[in-house]
Every structure is written in C-alpha cells, then in structure tokens.
Amino acid sequence: MQRYIPVEGHAGLVRDTSTNLIVNINKTELEEAKRRKQLRIEKEREQKLFVAKVDNLEREINEIKNLLNTIVEKL
C-alpha cells in the first residue's frame, strides 16, 4: 500500500494514508513558511522591546516631574 497519495488539484500536497493527514511536500513553500514565521517572531520581539522602552521612559519622566515638583515646593 502506498503511504502518500497525491491530493487532487494541489501539486505540493499529499495525504498520509496511515494518519489521513494532508502533508505539504513542497520544500520551497515550507522554507517560505518558516521564513514568514521567523519574521513574525522577530517583529513581535521588537514590538515587546519597544513597549518596554516606552514604559521605562514614562517611569523616568514621572520621576523627573516628581523631582521638579519637590524642588518647586522647596523654593
């Protein structure tokens, strides 16, 4: 019995007869999908870093404002 059966109308897809799953055997598409996933992960990481930097700046600005208020009160 053949393990993989081509999926009609889809050149890069086959059905695994033992699990009944559809498998992509097109190496170019697989590599492109991996590249897109890596780019998405990097973008999410950069976004989290950006948010952390903005949060840090907000805290520092608030600290500066508090120090200025303290100075003004003592004058």
PDB file of N, CA, C, O and CB in Angstrom:
ATOM      1  N   MET A   1       0.843  -1.177   0.000  1.00  0.00           N
ATOM      2  CA  MET A   1       0.000   0.000   0.000  1.00  0.00           C
ATOM      3  C   MET A   1       0.890   1.243   0.000  1.00  0.00           C
ATOM      4  O   MET A   1       1.899   1.294   0.703  1.00  0.00           O
ATOM      5  CB  MET A   1      -0.960  -0.003   1.221  1.00  0.00           C
ATOM      6  N   GLN A   2       0.515   2.221  -0.777  1.00  0.00           N
ATOM      7  CA  GLN A   2       1.272   3.454  -0.901  1.00  0.00           C
ATOM      8  C   GLN A   2       1.027   4.348   0.318  1.00  0.00           C
ATOM      9  O   GLN A   2      -0.119   4.549   0.720  1.00  0.00           O
ATOM     10  CB  GLN A   2       0.895   4.192  -2.201  1.00  0.00           C
ATOM     11  N   ARG A   3       2.109   4.887   0.909  1.00  0.00           N
ATOM     12  CA  ARG A   3       1.959   5.693   2.126  1.00  0.00           C
ATOM     13  C   ARG A   3       1.381   7.077   1.828  1.00  0.00           C
ATOM     14  O   ARG A   3       0.568   7.586   2.599  1.00  0.00           O
ATOM     15  CB  ARG A   3       3.308   5.839   2.827  1.00  0.00           C
ATOM     16  N   TYR A   4       1.792   7.688   0.719  1.00  0.00           N
ATOM     17  CA  TYR A   4       1.310   9.029   0.369  1.00  0.00           C
ATOM     18  C   TYR A   4       0.523   8.984  -0.934  1.00  0.00           C
ATOM     19  O   TYR A   4       0.932   8.357  -1.912  1.00  0.00           O
ATOM     20  CB  TYR A   4       2.489  10.022   0.248  1.00  0.00           C
ATOM     21  N   ILE A   5      -0.612   9.665  -0.917  1.00  0.00           N
ATOM     22  CA  ILE A   5      -1.461   9.753  -2.108  1.00  0.00           C
ATOM     23  C   ILE A   5      -1.550  11.231  -2.476  1.00  0.00           C
ATOM     24  O   ILE A   5      -1.881  12.054  -1.623  1.00  0.00           O
ATOM     25  CB  ILE A   5      -2.902   9.126  -1.858  1.00  0.00           C
ATOM     26  N   PRO A   6      -1.261  11.583  -3.725  1.00  0.00           N
ATOM     27  CA  PRO A   6      -1.353  12.992  -4.123  1.00  0.00           C
ATOM     28  C   PRO A   6      -2.773  13.534  -3.919  1.00  0.00           C
ATOM     29  O   PRO A   6      -3.762  12.836  -4.147  1.00  0.00           O
ATOM     30  CB  PRO A   6      -0.930  13.159  -5.596  1.00  0.00           C
ATOM     31  N   VAL A   7      -2.843  14.790  -3.485  1.00  0.00           N
ATOM     32  CA  VAL A   7      -4.135  15.452  -3.301  1.00  0.00           C
ATOM     33  C   VAL A   7      -4.511  16.065  -4.639  1.00  0.00           C
ATOM     34  O   VAL A   7      -3.762  16.859  -5.208  1.00  0.00           O
ATOM     35  CB  VAL A   7      -4.084  16.544  -2.155  1.00  0.00           C
ATOM     36  N   GLU A   8      -5.659  15.692  -5.123  1.00  0.00           N
ATOM     37  CA  GLU A   8      -6.107  16.162  -6.430  1.00  0.00           C
ATOM     38  C   GLU A   8      -6.260  17.683  -6.449  1.00  0.00           C
ATOM     39  O   GLU A   8      -6.907  18.267  -5.579  1.00  0.00           O
ATOM     40  CB  GLU A   8      -7.431  15.496  -6.807  1.00  0.00           C
ATOM     41  N   GLY A   9      -5.653  18.310  -7.454  1.00  0.00           N
ATOM     42  CA  GLY A   9      -5.756  19.753  -7.617  1.00  0.00           C
ATOM     43  C   GLY A   9      -4.737  20.549  -6.819  1.00  0.00           C
ATOM     44  O   GLY A   9      -4.737  21.778  -6.877  1.00  0.00           O
ATOM     45  N   HIS A  10      -3.865  19.869  -6.072  1.00  0.00           N
ATOM     46  CA  HIS A  10      -2.850  20.549  -5.255  1.00  0.00           C
ATOM     47  C   HIS A  10      -1.518  19.828  -5.443  1.00  0.00           C
ATOM     48  O   HIS A  10      -1.282  18.771  -4.857  1.00  0.00           O
ATOM     49  CB  HIS A  10      -3.263  20.580  -3.734  1.00  0.00           C
ATOM     50  N   ALA A  11      -0.660  20.410  -6.264  1.00  0.00           N
ATOM     51  CA  ALA A  11       0.587  19.749  -6.662  1.00  0.00           C
ATOM     52  C   ALA A  11       1.521  19.451  -5.493  1.00  0.00           C
ATOM     53  O   ALA A  11       2.175  18.408  -5.495  1.00  0.00           O
ATOM     54  CB  ALA A  11       1.310  20.600  -7.665  1.00  0.00           C
ATOM     55  N   GLY A  12       1.605  20.326  -4.502  1.00  0.00           N
ATOM     56  CA  GLY A  12       2.566  20.143  -3.422  1.00  0.00           C
ATOM     57  C   GLY A  12       2.025  19.427  -2.205  1.00  0.00           C
ATOM     58  O   GLY A  12       2.710  19.342  -1.186  1.00  0.00           O
ATOM     59  N   LEU A  13       0.797  18.905  -2.288  1.00  0.00           N
ATOM     60  CA  LEU A  13       0.185  18.258  -1.128  1.00  0.00           C
ATOM     61  C   LEU A  13      -0.046  16.769  -1.370  1.00  0.00           C
ATOM     62  O   LEU A  13      -0.396  16.343  -2.471  1.00  0.00           O
ATOM     63  CB  LEU A  13      -1.136  18.938  -0.783  1.00  0.00           C
ATOM     64  N   VAL A  14       0.163  15.987  -0.302  1.00  0.00           N
ATOM     65  CA  VAL A  14      -0.129  14.548  -0.341  1.00  0.00           C
ATOM     66  C   VAL A  14      -0.874  14.175   0.928  1.00  0.00           C
ATOM     67  O   VAL A  14      -0.776  14.867   1.942  1.00  0.00           O
ATOM     68  CB  VAL A  14       1.180  13.699  -0.488  1.00  0.00           C
ATOM     69  N   ARG A  15      -1.614  13.086   0.869  1.00  0.00           N
ATOM     70  CA  ARG A  15      -2.320  12.580   2.055  1.00  0.00           C
ATOM     71  C   ARG A  15      -1.548  11.371   2.576  1.00  0.00           C
ATOM     72  O   ARG A  15      -1.238  10.443   1.829  1.00  0.00           O
ATOM     73  CB  ARG A  15      -3.821  12.198   1.722  1.00  0.00           C
ATOM     74  N   ASP A  16      -1.247  11.404   3.870  1.00  0.00           N
ATOM     75  CA  ASP A  16      -0.585  10.288   4.535  1.00  0.00           C
ATOM     76  C   ASP A  16      -1.664   9.252   4.835  1.00  0.00           C
ATOM     77  O   ASP A  16      -2.597   9.521   5.591  1.00  0.00           O
ATOM     78  CB  ASP A  16       0.168  10.748   5.851  1.00  0.00           C
ATOM     79  N   THR A  17      -1.535   8.075   4.244  1.00  0.00           N
ATOM     80  CA  THR A  17      -2.585   7.063   4.387  1.00  0.00           C
ATOM     81  C   THR A  17      -2.663   6.464   5.790  1.00  0.00           C
ATOM     82  O   THR A  17      -3.703   5.936   6.180  1.00  0.00           O
ATOM     83  CB  THR A  17      -2.361   5.960   3.389  1.00  0.00           C
ATOM     84  N   SER A  18      -1.568   6.544   6.551  1.00  0.00           N
ATOM     85  CA  SER A  18      -1.607   5.957   7.894  1.00  0.00           C
ATOM     86  C   SER A  18      -2.286   6.887   8.907  1.00  0.00           C
ATOM     87  O   SER A  18      -2.901   6.414   9.863  1.00  0.00           O
ATOM     88  CB  SER A  18      -0.187   5.630   8.363  1.00  0.00           C
ATOM     89  N   THR A  19      -2.178   8.213   8.701  1.00  0.00           N
ATOM     90  CA  THR A  19      -2.773   9.161   9.645  1.00  0.00           C
ATOM     91  C   THR A  19      -3.934   9.943   9.047  1.00  0.00           C
ATOM     92  O   THR A  19      -4.684  10.603   9.766  1.00  0.00           O
ATOM     93  CB  THR A  19      -1.723  10.123  10.134  1.00  0.00           C
ATOM     94  N   ASN A  20      -4.077   9.866   7.736  1.00  0.00           N
ATOM     95  CA  ASN A  20      -5.105  10.578   6.988  1.00  0.00           C
ATOM     96  C   ASN A  20      -4.878  12.101   6.988  1.00  0.00           C
ATOM     97  O   ASN A  20      -5.780  12.868   6.649  1.00  0.00           O
ATOM     98  CB  ASN A  20      -6.476  10.258   7.570  1.00  0.00           C
ATOM     99  N   LEU A  21      -3.665  12.526   7.370  1.00  0.00           N
ATOM    100  CA  LEU A  21      -3.328  13.948   7.374  1.00  0.00           C
ATOM    101  C   LEU A  21      -2.841  14.379   6.002  1.00  0.00           C
ATOM    102  O   LEU A  21      -2.306  13.581   5.233  1.00  0.00           O
ATOM    103  CB  LEU A  21      -2.261  14.251   8.437  1.00  0.00           C
ATOM    104  N   ILE A  22      -3.039  15.665   5.711  1.00  0.00           N
ATOM    105  CA  ILE A  22      -2.517  16.238   4.480  1.00  0.00           C
ATOM    106  C   ILE A  22      -1.153  16.832   4.799  1.00  0.00           C
ATOM    107  O   ILE A  22      -1.005  17.569   5.774  1.00  0.00           O
ATOM    108  CB  ILE A  22      -3.492  17.318   3.882  1.00  0.00           C
ATOM    109  N   VAL A  23      -0.159  16.515   3.982  1.00  0.00           N
ATOM    110  CA  VAL A  23       1.215  16.931   4.215  1.00  0.00           C
ATOM    111  C   VAL A  23       1.699  17.753   3.031  1.00  0.00           C
ATOM    112  O   VAL A  23       1.487  17.380   1.877  1.00  0.00           O
ATOM    113  CB  VAL A  23       2.133  15.708   4.446  1.00  0.00           C
ATOM    114  N   ASN A  24       2.359  18.889   3.326  1.00  0.00           N
ATOM    115  CA  ASN A  24       2.943  19.718   2.285  1.00  0.00           C
ATOM    116  C   ASN A  24       4.348  19.187   1.998  1.00  0.00           C
ATOM    117  O   ASN A  24       5.190  19.156   2.895  1.00  0.00           O
ATOM    118  CB  ASN A  24       2.976  21.229   2.709  1.00  0.00           C
ATOM    119  N   ILE A  25       4.606  18.778   0.781  1.00  0.00           N
ATOM    120  CA  ILE A  25       5.914  18.249   0.425  1.00  0.00           C
ATOM    121  C   ILE A  25       6.700  19.215  -0.452  1.00  0.00           C
ATOM    122  O   ILE A  25       7.788  18.883  -0.922  1.00  0.00           O
ATOM    123  CB  ILE A  25       5.762  16.920  -0.281  1.00  0.00           C
ATOM    124  N   ASN A  26       6.154  20.410  -0.675  1.00  0.00           N
ATOM    125  CA  ASN A  26       6.825  21.414  -1.484  1.00  0.00           C
ATOM    126  C   ASN A  26       7.856  22.123  -0.606  1.00  0.00           C
ATOM    127  O   ASN A  26       7.494  22.928   0.251  1.00  0.00           O
ATOM    128  CB  ASN A  26       5.800  22.430  -2.091  1.00  0.00           C
ATOM    129  N   LYS A  27       9.127  21.828  -0.815  1.00  0.00           N
ATOM    130  CA  LYS A  27      10.198  22.360   0.029  1.00  0.00           C
ATOM    131  C   LYS A  27      10.269  23.887  -0.023  1.00  0.00           C
ATOM    132  O   LYS A  27      10.545  24.526   0.993  1.00  0.00           O
ATOM    133  CB  LYS A  27      11.536  21.769  -0.394  1.00  0.00           C
ATOM    134  N   THR A  28      10.024  24.475  -1.190  1.00  0.00           N
ATOM    135  CA  THR A  28      10.068  25.929  -1.326  1.00  0.00           C
ATOM    136  C   THR A  28       8.997  26.578  -0.462  1.00  0.00           C
ATOM    137  O   THR A  28       9.274  27.557   0.231  1.00  0.00           O
ATOM    138  CB  THR A  28       9.888  26.340  -2.794  1.00  0.00           C
ATOM    139  N   GLU A  29       7.777  26.047  -0.493  1.00  0.00           N
ATOM    140  CA  GLU A  29       6.693  26.582   0.324  1.00  0.00           C
ATOM    141  C   GLU A  29       6.989  26.410   1.808  1.00  0.00           C
ATOM    142  O   GLU A  29       6.687  27.293   2.610  1.00  0.00           O
ATOM    143  CB  GLU A  29       5.372  25.902  -0.032  1.00  0.00           C
ATOM    144  N   LEU A  30       7.576  25.283   2.172  1.00  0.00           N
ATOM    145  CA  LEU A  30       7.909  25.037   3.575  1.00  0.00           C
ATOM    146  C   LEU A  30       8.952  26.039   4.071  1.00  0.00           C
ATOM    147  O   LEU A  30       8.817  26.592   5.162  1.00  0.00           O
ATOM    148  CB  LEU A  30       8.426  23.599   3.759  1.00  0.00           C
ATOM    149  N   GLU A  31       9.984  26.268   3.271  1.00  0.00           N
ATOM    150  CA  GLU A  31      11.018  27.232   3.652  1.00  0.00           C
ATOM    151  C   GLU A  31      10.444  28.642   3.746  1.00  0.00           C
ATOM    152  O   GLU A  31      10.801  29.398   4.649  1.00  0.00           O
ATOM    153  CB  GLU A  31      12.176  27.200   2.646  1.00  0.00           C
ATOM    154  N   GLU A  32       9.565  28.998   2.824  1.00  0.00           N
ATOM    155  CA  GLU A  32       8.933  30.324   2.854  1.00  0.00           C
ATOM    156  C   GLU A  32       8.064  30.484   4.100  1.00  0.00           C
ATOM    157  O   GLU A  32       8.052  31.549   4.717  1.00  0.00           O
ATOM    158  CB  GLU A  32       8.084  30.547   1.583  1.00  0.00           C
ATOM    159  N   ALA A  33       7.345  29.441   4.466  1.00  0.00           N
ATOM    160  CA  ALA A  33       6.514  29.486   5.671  1.00  0.00           C
ATOM    161  C   ALA A  33       7.391  29.642   6.916  1.00  0.00           C
ATOM    162  O   ALA A  33       7.035  30.391   7.825  1.00  0.00           O
ATOM    163  CB  ALA A  33       5.646  28.209   5.782  1.00  0.00           C
ATOM    164  N   LYS A  34       8.517  28.955   6.969  1.00  0.00           N
ATOM    165  CA  LYS A  34       9.442  29.077   8.097  1.00  0.00           C
ATOM    166  C   LYS A  34      10.001  30.500   8.164  1.00  0.00           C
ATOM    167  O   LYS A  34      10.137  31.066   9.249  1.00  0.00           O
ATOM    168  CB  LYS A  34      10.595  28.045   7.973  1.00  0.00           C
ATOM    169  N   ARG A  35      10.324  31.074   7.005  1.00  0.00           N
ATOM    170  CA  ARG A  35      10.863  32.426   6.957  1.00  0.00           C
ATOM    171  C   ARG A  35       9.829  33.439   7.457  1.00  0.00           C
ATOM    172  O   ARG A  35      10.156  34.344   8.224  1.00  0.00           O
ATOM    173  CB  ARG A  35      11.306  32.776   5.528  1.00  0.00           C
ATOM    174  N   ARG A  36       8.565  33.273   7.009  1.00  0.00           N
ATOM    175  CA  ARG A  36       7.494  34.171   7.465  1.00  0.00           C
ATOM    176  C   ARG A  36       7.281  34.061   8.971  1.00  0.00           C
ATOM    177  O   ARG A  36       7.062  35.067   9.645  1.00  0.00           O
ATOM    178  CB  ARG A  36       6.182  33.857   6.730  1.00  0.00           C
ATOM    179  N   LYS A  37       7.346  32.848   9.495  1.00  0.00           N
ATOM    180  CA  LYS A  37       7.176  32.645  10.930  1.00  0.00           C
ATOM    181  C   LYS A  37       8.307  33.318  11.696  1.00  0.00           C
ATOM    182  O   LYS A  37       8.066  33.974  12.710  1.00  0.00           O
ATOM    183  CB  LYS A  37       7.122  31.145  11.264  1.00  0.00           C
ATOM    184  N   GLN A  38       9.537  33.161  11.220  1.00  0.00           N
ATOM    185  CA  GLN A  38      10.679  33.782  11.882  1.00  0.00           C
ATOM    186  C   GLN A  38      10.561  35.301  11.862  1.00  0.00           C
ATOM    187  O   GLN A  38      10.862  35.959  12.858  1.00  0.00           O
ATOM    188  CB  GLN A  38      11.984  33.346  11.215  1.00  0.00           C
ATOM    189  N   LEU A  39      10.124  35.864  10.732  1.00  0.00           N
ATOM    190  CA  LEU A  39       9.933  37.312  10.637  1.00  0.00           C
ATOM    191  C   LEU A  39       8.853  37.787  11.610  1.00  0.00           C
ATOM    192  O   LEU A  39       8.998  38.832  12.243  1.00  0.00           O
ATOM    193  CB  LEU A  39       9.561  37.709   9.198  1.00  0.00           C
ATOM    194  N   ARG A  40       7.769  37.011  11.724  1.00  0.00           N
ATOM    195  CA  ARG A  40       6.695  37.365  12.655  1.00  0.00           C
ATOM    196  C   ARG A  40       7.191  37.327  14.100  1.00  0.00           C
ATOM    197  O   ARG A  40       6.849  38.202  14.895  1.00  0.00           O
ATOM    198  CB  ARG A  40       5.499  36.414  12.481  1.00  0.00           C
ATOM    199  N   ILE A  41       7.981  36.337  14.438  1.00  0.00           N
ATOM    200  CA  ILE A  41       8.531  36.218  15.792  1.00  0.00           C
ATOM    201  C   ILE A  41       9.458  37.395  16.087  1.00  0.00           C
ATOM    202  O   ILE A  41       9.406  37.970  17.174  1.00  0.00           O
ATOM    203  CB  ILE A  41       9.291  34.879  15.960  1.00  0.00           C
ATOM    204  N   GLU A  42      10.307  37.753  15.118  1.00  0.00           N
ATOM    205  CA  GLU A  42      11.220  38.882  15.303  1.00  0.00           C
ATOM    206  C   GLU A  42      10.444  40.186  15.463  1.00  0.00           C
ATOM    207  O   GLU A  42      10.795  41.021  16.296  1.00  0.00           O
ATOM    208  CB  GLU A  42      12.194  38.987  14.117  1.00  0.00           C
ATOM    209  N   LYS A  43       9.395  40.360  14.672  1.00  0.00           N
ATOM    210  CA  LYS A  43       8.584  41.570  14.759  1.00  0.00           C
ATOM    211  C   LYS A  43       7.907  41.662  16.126  1.00  0.00           C
ATOM    212  O   LYS A  43       7.868  42.737  16.723  1.00  0.00           O
ATOM    213  CB  LYS A  43       7.531  41.595  13.636  1.00  0.00           C
ATOM    214  N   GLU A  44       7.379  40.552  16.622  1.00  0.00           N
ATOM    215  CA  GLU A  44       6.738  40.538  17.940  1.00  0.00           C
ATOM    216  C   GLU A  44       7.754  40.863  19.036  1.00  0.00           C
ATOM    217  O   GLU A  44       7.442  41.585  19.983  1.00  0.00           O
ATOM    218  CB  GLU A  44       6.084  39.165  18.209  1.00  0.00           C
ATOM    219  N   ARG A  45       8.973  40.326  18.903  1.00  0.00           N
ATOM    220  CA  ARG A  45      10.026  40.588  19.882  1.00  0.00           C
ATOM    221  C   ARG A  45      10.400  42.074  19.873  1.00  0.00           C
ATOM    222  O   ARG A  45      10.548  42.688  20.929  1.00  0.00           O
ATOM    223  CB  ARG A  45      11.272  39.714  19.588  1.00  0.00           C
ATOM    224  N   GLU A  46      10.549  42.641  18.680  1.00  0.00           N
ATOM    225  CA  GLU A  46      10.873  44.059  18.559  1.00  0.00           C
ATOM    226  C   GLU A  46       9.760  44.935  19.140  1.00  0.00           C
ATOM    227  O   GLU A  46      10.032  45.954  19.775  1.00  0.00           O
ATOM    228  CB  GLU A  46      11.117  44.421  17.090  1.00  0.00           C
ATOM    229  N   GLN A  47       8.512  44.532  18.918  1.00  0.00           N
ATOM    230  CA  GLN A  47       7.385  45.293  19.448  1.00  0.00           C
ATOM    231  C   GLN A  47       7.375  45.259  20.978  1.00  0.00           C
ATOM    232  O   GLN A  47       7.119  46.279  21.618  1.00  0.00           O
ATOM    233  CB  GLN A  47       6.061  44.741  18.895  1.00  0.00           C
ATOM    234  N   LYS A  48       7.651  44.099  21.562  1.00  0.00           N
ATOM    235  CA  LYS A  48       7.700  43.987  23.018  1.00  0.00           C
ATOM    236  C   LYS A  48       8.832  44.840  23.581  1.00  0.00           C
ATOM    237  O   LYS A  48       8.671  45.484  24.617  1.00  0.00           O
ATOM    238  CB  LYS A  48       7.876  42.518  23.443  1.00  0.00           C
ATOM    239  N   LEU A  49       9.972  44.844  22.903  1.00  0.00           N
ATOM    240  CA  LEU A  49      11.105  45.661  23.343  1.00  0.00           C
ATOM    241  C   LEU A  49      10.751  47.140  23.270  1.00  0.00           C
ATOM    242  O   LEU A  49      11.086  47.903  24.175  1.00  0.00           O
ATOM    243  CB  LEU A  49      12.355  45.368  22.488  1.00  0.00           C
ATOM    244  N   PHE A  50      10.079  47.548  22.201  1.00  0.00           N
ATOM    245  CA  PHE A  50       9.658  48.933  22.040  1.00  0.00           C
ATOM    246  C   PHE A  50       8.706  49.345  23.159  1.00  0.00           C
ATOM    247  O   PHE A  50       8.853  50.420  23.740  1.00  0.00           O
ATOM    248  CB  PHE A  50       8.992  49.133  20.675  1.00  0.00           C
ATOM    249  N   VAL A  51       7.737  48.495  23.458  1.00  0.00           N
ATOM    250  CA  VAL A  51       6.778  48.782  24.535  1.00  0.00           C
ATOM    251  C   VAL A  51       7.509  48.905  25.869  1.00  0.00           C
ATOM    252  O   VAL A  51       7.194  49.787  26.667  1.00  0.00           O
ATOM    253  CB  VAL A  51       5.692  47.672  24.616  1.00  0.00           C
ATOM    254  N   ALA A  52       8.471  48.037  26.114  1.00  0.00           N
ATOM    255  CA  ALA A  52       9.231  48.092  27.367  1.00  0.00           C
ATOM    256  C   ALA A  52      10.016  49.403  27.458  1.00  0.00           C
ATOM    257  O   ALA A  52      10.092  50.009  28.526  1.00  0.00           O
ATOM    258  CB  ALA A  52      10.192  46.883  27.473  1.00  0.00           C
ATOM    259  N   LYS A  53      10.594  49.836  26.344  1.00  0.00           N
ATOM    260  CA  LYS A  53      11.336  51.095  26.351  1.00  0.00           C
ATOM    261  C   LYS A  53      10.404  52.277  26.608  1.00  0.00           C
ATOM    262  O   LYS A  53      10.759  53.184  27.361  1.00  0.00           O
ATOM    263  CB  LYS A  53      12.079  51.286  25.021  1.00  0.00           C
ATOM    264  N   VAL A  54       9.236  52.283  26.004  1.00  0.00           N
ATOM    265  CA  VAL A  54       8.269  53.362  26.222  1.00  0.00           C
ATOM    266  C   VAL A  54       7.825  53.376  27.681  1.00  0.00           C
ATOM    267  O   VAL A  54       7.735  54.443  28.289  1.00  0.00           O
ATOM    268  CB  VAL A  54       7.042  53.200  25.285  1.00  0.00           C
ATOM    269  N   ASP A  55       7.552  52.223  28.240  1.00  0.00           N
ATOM    270  CA  ASP A  55       7.153  52.143  29.650  1.00  0.00           C
ATOM    271  C   ASP A  55       8.253  52.698  30.549  1.00  0.00           C
ATOM    272  O   ASP A  55       7.976  53.424  31.504  1.00  0.00           O
ATOM    273  CB  ASP A  55       6.830  50.685  30.042  1.00  0.00           C
ATOM    274  N   ASN A  56       9.493  52.356  30.242  1.00  0.00           N
ATOM    275  CA  ASN A  56      10.626  52.843  31.022  1.00  0.00           C
ATOM    276  C   ASN A  56      10.729  54.370  30.918  1.00  0.00           C
ATOM    277  O   ASN A  56      10.951  55.050  31.920  1.00  0.00           O
ATOM    278  CB  ASN A  56      11.938  52.178  30.542  1.00  0.00           C
ATOM    279  N   LEU A  57      10.568  54.898  29.715  1.00  0.00           N
ATOM    280  CA  LEU A  57      10.606  56.351  29.532  1.00  0.00           C
ATOM    281  C   LEU A  57       9.490  57.044  30.316  1.00  0.00           C
ATOM    282  O   LEU A  57       9.713  58.102  30.903  1.00  0.00           O
ATOM    283  CB  LEU A  57      10.494  56.700  28.046  1.00  0.00           C
ATOM    284  N   GLU A  58       8.312  56.464  30.328  1.00  0.00           N
ATOM    285  CA  GLU A  58       7.198  57.039  31.091  1.00  0.00           C
ATOM    286  C   GLU A  58       7.534  57.085  32.579  1.00  0.00           C
ATOM    287  O   GLU A  58       7.261  58.080  33.250  1.00  0.00           O
ATOM    288  CB  GLU A  58       5.907  56.226  30.862  1.00  0.00           C
ATOM    289  N   ARG A  59       8.123  56.013  33.089  1.00  0.00           N
ATOM    290  CA  ARG A  59       8.508  55.986  34.504  1.00  0.00           C
ATOM    291  C   ARG A  59       9.555  57.059  34.798  1.00  0.00           C
ATOM    292  O   ARG A  59       9.469  57.753  35.811  1.00  0.00           O
ATOM    293  CB  ARG A  59       9.051  54.594  34.892  1.00  0.00           C
ATOM    294  N   GLU A  60      10.538  57.193  33.916  1.00  0.00           N
ATOM    295  CA  GLU A  60      11.590  58.190  34.121  1.00  0.00           C
ATOM    296  C   GLU A  60      11.029  59.613  34.053  1.00  0.00           C
ATOM    297  O   GLU A  60      11.428  60.472  34.840  1.00  0.00           O
ATOM    298  CB  GLU A  60      12.701  58.011  33.076  1.00  0.00           C
ATOM    299  N   ILE A  61      10.122  59.864  33.134  1.00  0.00           N
ATOM    300  CA  ILE A  61       9.504  61.188  33.026  1.00  0.00           C
ATOM    301  C   ILE A  61       8.710  61.501  34.288  1.00  0.00           C
ATOM    302  O   ILE A  61       8.775  62.619  34.799  1.00  0.00           O
ATOM    303  CB  ILE A  61       8.589  61.266  31.784  1.00  0.00           C
ATOM    304  N   ASN A  62       7.973  60.539  34.787  1.00  0.00           N
ATOM    305  CA  ASN A  62       7.220  60.745  36.034  1.00  0.00           C
ATOM    306  C   ASN A  62       8.158  61.027  37.198  1.00  0.00           C
ATOM    307  O   ASN A  62       7.863  61.866  38.048  1.00  0.00           O
ATOM    308  CB  ASN A  62       6.350  59.516  36.350  1.00  0.00           C
ATOM    309  N   GLU A  63       9.276  60.335  37.237  1.00  0.00           N
ATOM    310  CA  GLU A  63      10.252  60.566  38.307  1.00  0.00           C
ATOM    311  C   GLU A  63      10.825  61.985  38.201  1.00  0.00           C
ATOM    312  O   GLU A  63      10.983  62.664  39.215  1.00  0.00           O
ATOM    313  CB  GLU A  63      11.396  59.512  38.242  1.00  0.00           C
ATOM    314  N   ILE A  64      11.132  62.428  37.002  1.00  0.00           N
ATOM    315  CA  ILE A  64      11.641  63.787  36.783  1.00  0.00           C
ATOM    316  C   ILE A  64      10.596  64.823  37.208  1.00  0.00           C
ATOM    317  O   ILE A  64      10.923  65.816  37.859  1.00  0.00           O
ATOM    318  CB  ILE A  64      12.026  63.992  35.293  1.00  0.00           C
ATOM    319  N   LYS A  65       9.336  64.579  36.833  1.00  0.00           N
ATOM    320  CA  LYS A  65       8.259  65.501  37.225  1.00  0.00           C
ATOM    321  C   LYS A  65       8.139  65.583  38.745  1.00  0.00           C
ATOM    322  O   LYS A  65       7.970  66.671  39.296  1.00  0.00           O
ATOM    323  CB  LYS A  65       6.914  65.053  36.614  1.00  0.00           C
ATOM    324  N   ASN A  66       8.224  64.459  39.411  1.00  0.00           N
ATOM    325  CA  ASN A  66       8.140  64.444  40.873  1.00  0.00           C
ATOM    326  C   ASN A  66       9.310  65.203  41.497  1.00  0.00           C
ATOM    327  O   ASN A  66       9.134  65.952  42.458  1.00  0.00           O
ATOM    328  CB  ASN A  66       8.113  62.996  41.394  1.00  0.00           C
ATOM    329  N   LEU A  67      10.512  65.001  40.937  1.00  0.00           N
ATOM    330  CA  LEU A  67      11.669  65.730  41.453  1.00  0.00           C
ATOM    331  C   LEU A  67      11.519  67.234  41.231  1.00  0.00           C
ATOM    332  O   LEU A  67      11.861  68.019  42.116  1.00  0.00           O
ATOM    333  CB  LEU A  67      12.954  65.226  40.789  1.00  0.00           C
ATOM    334  N   LEU A  68      11.021  67.645  40.081  1.00  0.00           N
ATOM    335  CA  LEU A  68      10.814  69.059  39.797  1.00  0.00           C
ATOM    336  C   LEU A  68       9.765  69.651  40.740  1.00  0.00           C
ATOM    337  O   LEU A  68       9.920  70.769  41.232  1.00  0.00           O
ATOM    338  CB  LEU A  68      10.389  69.254  38.333  1.00  0.00           C
ATOM    339  N   ASN A  69       8.707  68.898  40.983  1.00  0.00           N
ATOM    340  CA  ASN A  69       7.662  69.369  41.912  1.00  0.00           C
ATOM    341  C   ASN A  69       8.252  69.553  43.321  1.00  0.00           C
ATOM    342  O   ASN A  69       7.931  70.521  44.011  1.00  0.00           O
ATOM    343  CB  ASN A  69       6.461  68.360  41.952  1.00  0.00           C
ATOM    344  N   THR A  70       9.102  68.631  43.732  1.00  0.00           N
ATOM    345  CA  THR A  70       9.736  68.726  45.039  1.00  0.00           C
ATOM    346  C   THR A  70      10.620  69.969  45.105  1.00  0.00           C
ATOM    347  O   THR A  70      10.621  70.675  46.113  1.00  0.00           O
ATOM    348  CB  THR A  70      10.560  67.459  45.334  1.00  0.00           C
ATOM    349  N   ILE A  71      11.366  70.238  44.045  1.00  0.00           N
ATOM    350  CA  ILE A  71      12.224  71.426  44.005  1.00  0.00           C
ATOM    351  C   ILE A  71      11.383  72.696  44.070  1.00  0.00           C
ATOM    352  O   ILE A  71      11.714  73.621  44.811  1.00  0.00           O
ATOM    353  CB  ILE A  71      13.092  71.427  42.731  1.00  0.00           C
ATOM    354  N   VAL A  72      10.302  72.747  43.303  1.00  0.00           N
ATOM    355  CA  VAL A  72       9.434  73.922  43.276  1.00  0.00           C
ATOM    356  C   VAL A  72       8.807  74.159  44.643  1.00  0.00           C
ATOM    357  O   VAL A  72       8.681  75.307  45.068  1.00  0.00           O
ATOM    358  CB  VAL A  72       8.342  73.760  42.214  1.00  0.00           C
ATOM    359  N   GLU A  73       8.418  73.112  45.327  1.00  0.00           N
ATOM    360  CA  GLU A  73       7.805  73.244  46.651  1.00  0.00           C
ATOM    361  C   GLU A  73       8.781  73.804  47.681  1.00  0.00           C
ATOM    362  O   GLU A  73       8.377  74.511  48.604  1.00  0.00           O
ATOM    363  CB  GLU A  73       7.283  71.896  47.122  1.00  0.00           C
ATOM    364  N   LYS A  74      10.050  73.492  47.524  1.00  0.00           N
ATOM    365  CA  LYS A  74      11.061  73.944  48.487  1.00  0.00           C
ATOM    366  C   LYS A  74      11.515  75.384  48.222  1.00  0.00           C
ATOM    367  O   LYS A  74      12.170  75.995  49.066  1.00  0.00           O
ATOM    368  CB  LYS A  74      12.267  73.012  48.448  1.00  0.00           C
ATOM    369  N   LEU A  75      11.169  75.918  47.062  1.00  0.00           N
ATOM    370  CA  LEU A  75      11.577  77.297  46.749  1.00  0.00           C
ATOM    371  C   LEU A  75      10.723  78.287  47.414  1.00  0.00           C
ATOM    372  O   LEU A  75      10.932  79.490  47.255  1.00  0.00           O
ATOM    373  CB  LEU A  75      11.555  77.548  45.290  1.00  0.00           C
TER     374      LEU A  75
END
